[in-house]
Amino acid sequence: MRRQISFARLLIALMIAGGVAATHFLLWALTNRPVSVVEPLEYIDGFSYSPYRRDQSPLKGIYPSYAEIDEDMKQLGGIAHRIRTYNSTENPEVSALARLHGMNVTAGAWLDRDKERNRREIGAVLADARLNENIDRIIVGNEVLLRTDLTMQEMYAYLDEVRNATDLPVSTAEPWHVWLKNPELADHVDFLAVHLLPYHEGVPVDKAVDYAMARYHELQEAFPGRHILVSEIGWPSKGPTLQAAVASDENQARFVREFLYRTLCKNIDYFLIEAYDQPWKIDIEGWAGAYWGMFNADRQLKFPLEGTVDPNSNWIDDALLATLIAFAPMLLLCVIQRGMSIGGQLWMCLLVQACITAIVIAARLPSDYYFTLRDLSALIGLVFGVVLTAGVLLTNGFEFAEVFFKARWRRAYKPASPLPPALQPFVSVHLACCNEPPEMVIATIDSLAAMNYENFEVIVVDNNTKDEALWRPVEARMSELGPRFRFFHLPSWPGFKAGALNFALKQTDPRAVVVGVVDADYVVTADWLCALVPHFRDERVAVVQAPQAHREWERHFFKRMCNWEFDGFFRIGMHHRHERNALIQHGTMTLVRRSRLEESGSWSEWCICEDTELGLRLLERGDELRYIDRVFGRGLTPASFAALKSQRFRWAFGAMQIMKGHWHALVGRSKLSLGQRYHFLTGWFSWFGDALQFLFAMGAIGWTAAMLIWPKMFSLPVTIMLAPVLGLLVAKAAMGPILYRRAMDCPWPDIAGASLVSLGLSHAIARGIIAGLTHKRGVFLRTAKGKAEGGLAKFFQPIREEMYLLLALFIAGAAMLYMRGTDSLEVLLWVTMLGLQSLPYLAALACQFIAQLPEKPLPAARAIVTA
């Protein structure tokens, strides 16, 4: 029977994983279907030609060899009549090699503001023309007037000089609008060398050839009878989107093939820009400048001149690699997650496939783009970020799948039947407080005194409180309740809360079997002990944990937001972890078997999250931790957003202390199960996501500044590089509210409020994670539960760092729009990303504002208590 079930499970797993893999590959195929494009003759009139290969650059003085140029001429001579060069002092052998392979040359002399270099260029081009009879035209300067490197009079002088020195036709190359704006320039040339580049003007590719032809005819009408050479025309295969002009492999093929087809019967004289991709041009033209070639930098044809064209010629490799890598983990996940429904398995497989695909695409970018060392450094950071982002999404997705799709929890313990007094184990309840309002602590003590349990004591330890007015009333109330209520005041005591609890442990009655811990602000129910202590009859049980809950939150929206944000973890995350006995122990409403507590070393004073650290230590011993999801006590929400931030910073810092302190047990030999290791290694991944978001925000601000200051050195990332950040924000924004609605009877306004608090805490968590990774010891900061401090002067103090980041992101986005305009899709996407990255800091501002509002009755809203 077991074999039949195993075979059935394997068959279902194969069907799910195989179905997702097949669908994934099919989607790649559907989105990369070959497109039909007009087919011109395979022979091309001419190419603009620069001989530099992938790692060569005239800017660095790295030039191609004679043999390499000869290879180019041999390749181009098979499909073209002529080439156009741009300078004559570099690579002077080009013209002679072109002659050997039957091609004419339109020779260029490069002009700029360097007058000495201009003289050398003119001398070199005239000498080249005298030596090589295959040079049939000379172009003096390329877009010199467009760049305003020379004045019109200086340009006239150079043109006239060259025309007087040679019998060959002479011109200068400029975009079409420069010729129309300066018609007198035509008086100093023998023909018009015109650049027609619709991509730079934001023309969509389906209208680009018509647009170029219209400009060509406009020039014919403006200069009747003059010969016009289209000295540059083409389309880049990669680059930023300019208005409606999209750079892509498919669009380059479409434009070039349609233009060649249109020129068959029009007798147009042209040079396609260009023969080969020139990676070195990124530094002077931006990243589109490298991708105008019909051949890539490795001399491979990008698209055929006949037949269909693939939008992405490498899609099969990418799709196959992503599919094969993802298939094994998808299959394994479906096999081992026997308690998860088919819907949950399908969801997880989809998420695994999506994450693997994103990683493959990011890792394959160097094969598709000509990255500089600077770009590669950024890419390494990108791939690292994608991997971390994938980890965050997968762990969040696993929690989502288990909560959303699971029919029932296997480990769903209920309160036990009360034991008669004679069988009740003795319980010692410990309460540590420091600088707490006495009326709040006394309310907790009174609730403990009212419990319907016979065999217990209460030990209250007030440590490091200097003001007698805070601890004397507590001491007086304890003395009124009899001998089993004992109070200790420690004027100066080390170890924070853990130190106080360890002191209480030493004062514990020898009869105590169970130690209970409550926070100073908790009012417990009368049945707390009688409902939970019976679970300790199972000797495997070391901890019985009840959820934290809150009171007095309904009349203030900030406290309401905090309540629901806290509640989500206990309704969702704790169940998720409890399934694999990987509970996070919390230092209130927790019961611990005394013997296990003492044998394991008591409370750790080196960790500011001593409760969670103890829970992990007990799990490493092989003990069981139980979670009973019923409220047995309610405390107060943090008094202010600053207090909430301080609490969350402490939790994040402590989490990193725990990971570092227990690293060997988590990854090495220990009694921890695979599921326990998973939860304690990945359980804080969503917090890692907050740290990652902070690093992305800082990186985006720095990269924006670099792009604006050094636009030739730093360019906008390709769109796919923005996916990790956007994906993380979208996934976190979507999965959380859906789970809240699924797991709790929570109204949508409260879901929005909880989400706002969660988002607003992102920076505090990020700081805690980073500080926890870089520092060994932390400082225990108590979470204020009393009345929040007010005052306009103090408003921005708790969120000053968030405001600095928000201002920096706003300035970065505004500066990008002001200096780059709104024509580029990449600019708009980048600014959108900056806006999305500002959301945590806007949320912090909103939380701080809401927290300052006075308490008042809210409009009719139901107060929901989830058991």
N, C-alpha and C positions, 0 to 999 in steps of 0.2 A: 504493500500500500504506500509506504514511504517513497519507494522508487517511482511509483506512478505519479505521486504528488510532485516529486522533484522534477520528473520529466515534463509534467504539465506546466510547472512554474518556469522551467527553462524554455519551453516552447513559447509561452506567453512573453517571456523576456526577449526572446529572439524576435518575435513579431513586433514588439514595441520598439526595441532598439533598431531593428532592421527597417521598420516603417519610417522612423524619424530620419535615419541615415539616407534612405532612398528619397524621401521628400526633400531633404536638404540638398541632395545632388540635383534633383529635378528643378528646384528653385534656381539653382545656379544656371542650369541649362536654359530655363525659360527666360531668365533675365539677360542671358548672353547669346540669344539666338542670332545666327548670322543674318546680316541685313543685305539687301540687294542694292547695289549702287551702279550707276551708268559705267560702261566699260569703254575707256578711250583706247587709242592705239598705244602699244607698249613703248613707243619711242617718244622721248621728251626733248623739247627744244633746248632747254638749258637749266643748269643748277647754279645757285650761289654756293660757293665752295670755301670752306675753312677746313684745313687738314687736321685739326687737333683731335686727339682721341680722348678716351675717358679720363686718364690721369695726366693729360698734357694741358699746358696753358701758357699763352704768351705773357700773361701777367706774372708768371713765376719763372719765365725763361726756359720752359720745358717744351721743346719742339719735336715734331715728328721726324723720323728718319727718312732718308732718300727712298729706301725700300717701302716704307709705309705709304708714302705719297704715290709711289709707282703702283702699289696695290689699289689705291683709290682710283687712280686714273684708268686702270684696267677695268675696274668694276663700273665706273661711270661711263667709260667709252662705249660700253655695250648697250646703253639705253639713252644716251644724250648726245647732242651735237656740240654743245659748248658749255663752258663754265664761266662764272664771274668771280673774280678775286677782289679782296678789299684793301690789300696793301701790297707793297712791292719790296720792302726791306726785309720782311720775314719770309722764309721759305721761298727763295728766289728760283728754285728748281721746278716750281709748279708748271710754269708756261712751257718749258722744254719737255717735260714728261707728258703734258697734255698733247703736245704736237706728236709725240711718238705713238699715242693712242688715238689719233685722228680727231682731236677736238680743238675747236677755236677757243680763244680766251678773250673775254672783255676784262682788261686789266684795271685794277684799282690802285689809287694812291690815297692813303689815309691822311686826312687833315684834321687837326684839332688846334688847340691854343698854343701848342709848342712849335714856335716858328722854325727852330733848328731842325726838328724832326720833319716838319713839312718840306723843308728844302731837300732833305735826304730822300723823302718819299717821291717827290717829283723827279729828282734825278734818277732814282731807281726805276720808276715806271717808264721813263723815256728810254733808258738804256735797255730795259727788257723788251720794249717794242722794237728797237733796232735789231736786237739779237734773234727774236722769234717772230717769224712771219705769220704764225697762226694767231697772233694778237691782232684783232680787227677793230677794236674800239678801246677807248680809255675813259674811265670814270674818275674824276678828280673830286674826292671827298664824298663822304656818305652821311647824309642827314646833318651836315655841318650847320646849316642855317636853322634847322629845327632845334638843335642843341644850343644855338646862339654862341658857338665857339668862335666864329668869325663874323665880321660885319659884311654887308653886301659888297661894299667897295673892295674889301680884302679878297672876297670870293671872286669877284670879277677879275682882279689882277692875276690870281692863280690860274683861272680858266684861260684867260687871254694868253698868258705865258705859255701854257702847254699847247694851245692851238697853234701858236706861232712856231713852236718847236717841232711839230709833227704833222704829217699829212693825214693821220688817222682821225676819224670822228671823235670828238671829245664832248663830254657832258659832266654833270654832277648829279648825284642821286638824292632825291628828296620825296617826301610824301606828296600825294596829289594836291593837297590843299596849299602846300607851300608854293607850288608852281602857280596856282590860281591867284594866290595873294601877292605874288611877286612876278608878274608877267614879263617885266624887263629882264629877268634872268635868262629868258629864252634867247635874248640877243647875244649872249656870250657863250652859247653852246651850239653844237651841230645837231643834236637830237635831245629829246626830253627823256631822262631816266627817272621813272616814276615808281614809287612804292604804293601798292594797293594791298592793305592789310585790314580787312573788315573786322577781324577779331579784336584789334586794338580799339575799334570804334563801337564795340558792343553789339554788333549785328548778329542776329541768330544765324546758324550755319545754313538753314534751309533758304535764307534770303541773301547769303553772303556773296555768292557768285554773281547774282543779278546786281547787287550793290556795286561790286567791283567793276562790272561791265558798264554800269551807268556812270561811274566816275571816269572810266576810260573814254567813253563817248563825250563826256563833259569836257575833257581835256582836248579831244579832237576838235570840238566846236570852238574852244577858246584859242587854240593854236592851229588854225587850218593849214594843211599842207606840210606840217612838221611831223617828222617821224617820231613815234613814241615807243620807247622800250619800257616794258613793265619789268623793272630791275629787281623787284621783290614782290612776290605774291605767294601766300601759303596760309597755313593754319597750324597751331601747335597741338601736339598730342597730349600735353599736360600743361597746367598753369591755372591761375586764378580765373574764376568766372567773372567776366566783365559785362555787366548788364545782362543781355540775353545771349552773349557769346560764351559758349562752354567749350573748354579745351578737353579733348578726349581722343583716343585712338580712332574711334568710329567717326567722329566729326572731322578729324584730319583727313581720313580716307575719303569721306564724302565730299569735302570741299575740293581736294586735289583732283579726284577723278572727274568730278563735274566740271571743274575749270578746264582740265585737259580736253574733255569732250567738247566743250563750247568753243575751244580755240581751233578745232580741227579745220573748220571752213572759214575762219575769220582772219587767218594770216596774221595773228598777233605775235609780236616779238616779246619773249618773256624769259625770266629766270625764276624757277621755283626756289623759295627760301625754305629749306636749304637742302643740300645733299645729305649731310650728316649732322646728327645732334651734337651740340657743343656744350658740354657740361660747364666749362669754364665761364660761360656767359652769365651764369647765375649771379656771380659777384658784381656784374655791371648792369644787368638787365632784369634782375629778379628771376624767380624760378621758372617762369614761362620761357625765358630766353634760351634755355638748354634744349628745348623739345620741338624745334621747328623742322628737324631733318626728316626726310623720307626714309632714311636708314638711321638706326640707332647708333650710339657711339661705338658699338662693337661691330659695326658694318653689317648688321642684319636688317633686311627689309621689314619695315613695320607693317605694311599691308600690301596685298597683291594689287596689280593693276587690272586684273580680270577676276571674275567670279564674285562670290559673296565676301563680305568683310565681317570679321568677328569683333564685337564691341570690346572684348577683352581677350586677347590672344592667349593669356595664361590662365584662363578661368578653370580649365580642366585640372591643371596641376594643383591650384589652390583648393578647388572643391574636393578633389580626391584626397588630398592630404588632410584637410579638416575632417572629412567624413571618416577616414580610417583611424585617425587619432581619437576621435570622439566615440567610435563604436564600442571599444573595449570598456571604458568606464560606464557608458550607458547600459551595456549588457550586465556588467557587474552590479550596478546600482539596482536594476530591476530584479536581479536574482536575490540579493541580500535583503532588500526592503520588502519582505513578505507581508508585513502588516499594512503596507501602504496600498491604497486602491490603484486601479489601472489609471485613473485620471491623474493621481499624484505621480505615478511613475512616468506617465507621458509628459507631464509638466517638467519634471526634473530632467528627462532626456532632452527636451527642447532647450532648456536652459544650459545644459552641458554642451550641446551642439553649438548654441549661439556663442558661448564663451570661448570654446575652442576655435571657432571660426574667426572671432575677433582677434585672438592671439596669433593665428596663422596669418591673417591679413597684415597685422602689424609687423610680424617678423619677416614677411616677404616684401615689405616696402623697399628695402635696399635693392632688390632685383628689378624694381620698376622705376626707380627714381635715381638720379645722380646726386647722392648725398655727399656733402662736404664732411670733413671731420667734425665740424661744429654741428651739422645736422645729424650725423651718426650718434654723437653724444646725446643729443636731444632724443633720438630714436631709442637709444638704450633705456633712457628714462621713461619713454613712452611704453615700451614693451614691459618694463618692470611695473609701470602703473597699470597696464592692461591686465597683467597677471594678478596683481593685488586686487584690482577691481573685480576680476572674474571670481577670485576667492570670496570677496564680500558678497557678490551677487549669488554665488552658489550656496553659501551658508544661509543667507537670508531666504533664498529660494527653497532650500530644504526645509527650513522651519515653516515656510508658507505652505509647502506641499503637505507636510505632516499634519499641520493644524487644519488646513482647508479641506483636505481630501480624506483624512483618516476618519473612519466610522466611530471608533471608540479608543480610549486610552487603555493599554494593557495594565499599566500601573496607576490605577485610579483608586487610591485608598480613601476610605470614609472614616469619620469619627467612630471610635470604638464604644462599646457599651461600658458604662461606668463600673468600676470595681467596688466591691464593698470595702468599708474603711479598713477592715482587718487585712485585706490583701493589697491595699494601696502602697506602692513604693513611696519612700520619703523623697520629697522634692525640695531642693533649695533654689529659690528664685533670687537672681542677682540683678541689681539695678545700679548702674554707674552714672553719675551726673557731675557736671562741672559748669558752674555759673548759670544754672538754669533757674527760671522763675519758680519760687517755692510753691505757689498755688498749683502750678502745672504738675510738679513732682508729687505733691500731696494727693492730687486727683488720681494719679497712677497708683500710689500706695493704697489709697482707699479702695480702688477697684480690686487690688490683690487681696485685701483683707476680706472682701465680700465673696471670694470664690467658694464654691460648694465642694471643697476638697479638704480632707482632714489632716493629712500628714504632709505639712510643708512648713518652710520658713522663708522669710524675706530678709535679704541682706542688702542694705543700701550703702554704697561707698561714694562719698562726695570727695573728689580729689582736685586739689589745686584751686579751689574757690577761695578768694581772699576776703570777699565781702561777707561778714557774718550775717547780714540781713538776708542773704540768700540761703544759707544752710541751717541756721538756727531754727527757723520754723519747721523745717523738715525733720530735724532731730527731735523737736518737741512732739510732733505728730507721731513719730515712730515710738517714742516712749509711752504714748497713750495706748498703743495697740498690743502691748503685752510682750512677753519674753521671746516669742518666736519672730519678732520684728526687731532687727538689730541695725543700728546706724553707726557708721564710721566716717569721721572727717579726717582726711589726709591733707595737711596744709601744703606739702610739697612731695609729689610722688611721680616717679618716672613711668614711662611706658604708655602714656595716654590712656585710652579706654581699656586696652588689653592689660595694662599694668594694674588698673583698678579691679578688673575682673579676676586677675590672678591673685590679688590680695583677698578678694572675697572668697575665692576657692580655698584659700588656706584657713579661712574662718568658718568654712562650711561644717555643718553638723556631720559627725562620722556616719550617721544612719543614712545620709542622703545617697540615693541611687541615681537620681536624675538631677541635672542642673538646668534651670530655666533662665533665660535672659530676656529682659524687656527694656525698651528705651524709656527715658524719663518722661516722655510725653504720651505714653500709651495708656489707654483705659481698656483693661481686658474684660472679657465676659466671664461670668461666674463659672461656666463649664469648661474653661480652657484646659485645665489640668485633667479633669475627670474624663474628658473626651479624647485626649491625646496620649496621656501617660500609659494607658493599657497597651499601646503599640510596642512598648519596650518588653512585653512578655516574649517577643521574638528576640532571641539573643543576638541575631545578626544585626539588629537595628542599633545604630549609634546616635542618630539624629532624627527627630521628628520636627518638621518645619511647617508652620502655618504662614499664610501670606501676610504681608504688610497691608494695611488699609488706613484710611483717613477719615476724619470727622470734621465738622464745621467748615466744609468747603463749598456748600451750596450757595452761600450768599455773596461770594466774591469770585469773579470770573477767572482771575489768575489762579486762585486756589483750586477752582474747578478744573482748569486745564492741567494743573499739576497732578490732581487726583487721578484723572483718567490716563495721564501719561504714565504714572507709576503703575496703575492697575493693569495696563496692557502686558507688562512683563509677567505678572503673577497669573494672569489668565491665559497667556500664550507661551512665553518663554520658559516658565518653570515646568509646565506640562511637557513641553518639547524635550527638555533636558531630563526630566524625571523618568521618561520612558527607558532610558539607558542608565539609570542610577547615577546621573551626573549632576546632581542638584547643586545649585549655588546656595550655600548656607548664609542666612542673614542674621545679623546680631540682634534682632528683636523677634519676639514670638517664636523663639527657637528653644528646643529641649534637647539636651545632650546627655548621653549616658556618662555618668561621672567617671567610671573606671576607664573608659576609652579616652576621655578628655585628659585625664592625668597620665595615662600610659603614653599618650602621643606627644606629651610635652606641654600641655596646657595651652593658654592663648599666646600667640606669637607677638612679642612686643616690637619686633623689627618691621612688621608690616602694618600699614595703616588701615588695611581691610582684614583685620584679624579673624573675622567671622568666616569669610569665604576661604581664607587660607586654611583654617581649621577643617572646614568641610573637605577640601581637597586632600589634606593630610590623612583624614580618616578614610577616605576612599582608597588612598594608596595602601592602607592596611587591609583592604578587602571588606570594609564595613558597608552597611547599607544605610542610606539616607532616605527618609520618606517625606513626602509632601502631601499634606491634607488641605485641599483647596476649599477651606471654609474660614470665614473671618471670625477670629476669636479676640480681636482687639483692634482698636483704632487710635492712631496718633494724629499729630498735626502736620499739615503740609509745611514746607519751608516758608518762612515769613516774607521772603522777598526773592526777586530773581537773582540777586547777588548771592543769597544763601543757597539757592538751588544750584547755581553754578559752582559754588564752593564744594557742595556735596558731590556733584557729578565729577568734578576735577579729582576729588579724593578717591572716588571709586575707580576712575580710569587709571590714576597713578598706582593705586593698590593692585589693580589687575596686572599691570606690567611688573610690579614687584613679585607677584605670585608666579607669573610666567617665568621670570628669571630665576626665582628661588627654587622652582620645581621643574626646571627644564629637563634635567636628567631623568626624572620619573616620568615625565610626559612623553619623552621620545626614546628612553632607554628601557631597561628591564625594571618592571614593577608589577604590582598586582592590578594595575589599571587595565580595564578592558579597552577594546578598540573604540567602542562608543564613548567611553569616558574621556579617552585621549582626544577624540574628535571634538567633543564639546568644550573641553578646557583649552584646546589649541585654537579653535575657530569661534568659540562663543563670544569673543570680543572683536570679531572681524568687523562688525558694523561700526564699532568704535574706531578700528583701524581705518574704516572708510571715511570717518570724520577727519582723521589725521591726514589721510590722502587728499581729501577735498581742500584742506588748508594748504598743503604743499602745492597742489594744482593751482590754487588761487594765487599764491606767492609767485609761482612760476609764470602764470599768465600775466601778472602785473609786470614782472621783469621782462618777459618776452615782448609785451606790447611796447614798453619803453624802448627796448632795443630796436624793434621794427621802425619806430618813429624817428629815432636818433640815427640809426644806421640802416636805412631801408634796403641798401644793396647787399648787406651782409646777413640781415635777418628778415625772413619772409614769413608770410602767413602759412601755417601748417596746412597740409592737404586735409581735406574734409574728414577723411577716415581717422585722422589723428585726434579729432575732437570727440569721437564716439565714446571712449572710456568714461570721460567726465560726465557727458550728457547721459550716458546709459546708467551710471551710478545714481545720478540725481533723479532720473525718471523712475528707476526701479524702486528706490527708497520711497519716493513720493507715492507710488502706486500700491506696493505690496502691504505697507503698514495699515493704511485705512481699510483695505479690503479685509485683512485679518481681524481688525478691530470689529468690523461689522459682523464678521462670521463668528468670532469667539465670544463676543460680549454684546449685551443689549444696550449698545451705546448710540445715542442719537448722532446724526451727522454733524451738527454744530459742535458737539463735544469731541468728535473724532477730529474735526478741523482744529480745535483748540489744543488737543493733545499733540497733533502733528506739528503745530506751530511751536510748542514748547520743545519738542524733540529736535526740531530744526534749529531753534534758537540756542540750544545747548551744544551745538556742533563745535564751536570754537573752544569752549571750556573743556570738552572731551578731548579735542585734538591736543590742547596744551597738556592735559593730563597724560595722554599716551606718550607724547614726545618727552615730557619731563620724566615719566616713569622709565622710559628706555635709556635715558641719559644720566639719571641720578639714582643713587642707591637708596637713600633714606628720604622720607617725606615728613611733613609736619601735619599732625592730626588737627584739623580745623573743625570745631563743632558746627553743626548746622543750626542756625538760629530758627527757633520755632515760635518765638514770641511775636510781638507787634513789630511790623516792619518800620524802619526809619524812613522819614519822608524828607521833603525839602528839594527845591529845584536845583540847588547847587550840587546836590549829591546825585542828581539824576544820571549824568553821563559817566560818573566815576566807575561803576561796575562794568560798563560796556565800552570803555574807551578804546580797547584794542579792536573790538568789532567795528567801532566807528572809523578808526583809522583805515582798516581794510575796506570797509564799505566806500569810504571817500576815495581811496586809491583805485578801486575797481570802477567807480563812477567816472573819475577823471580819465582813466585809461580808455574806457568805452567812448566817452565824449571826444577825446583827442583823436581816437582812431576814426570816428565818423567825420570829424572836422577836417582832418588832413587827408583821408583816403576817400571820402565821399561814400555814397550809398549805392554806387553802381555795381560793385563787386559782391557776388554771393558769398565769397569767402570772408570778406569784411563783415557782412551782416551776420554770418554764422559766428564769427569770432566775437563780435559785440554781444550777440545773443548768449554765447557761452559765458562772457564776463558778467552779463546780467544774471544768469542762472547761478553763477558762483557767488553772487552777492546776496542770494536769498537767505542763507544762514545768518548773515549779519543784519539784514533787514528784519528777520524774525527775532533776533536778539533785541533790536530796537523796539519792536512791537511788544515783546514780552515785558521789557522794562517799563514801557508806557502803561501797559495793562496792570502790571503789578502795583503801580502807583495810584491806581484808581481807588476811591474809598469803597468800603464794603456797603452794599445796599442790596435790597431784594431784587433778584433777577425776574424778568417776565416769566410767566407760568412755564416752568420746565420741570419735568419729572426727575426726582432724585432717585436714582436707581442703585440698589445695593445688590451686588452680584455675590452670590454665595459660592 
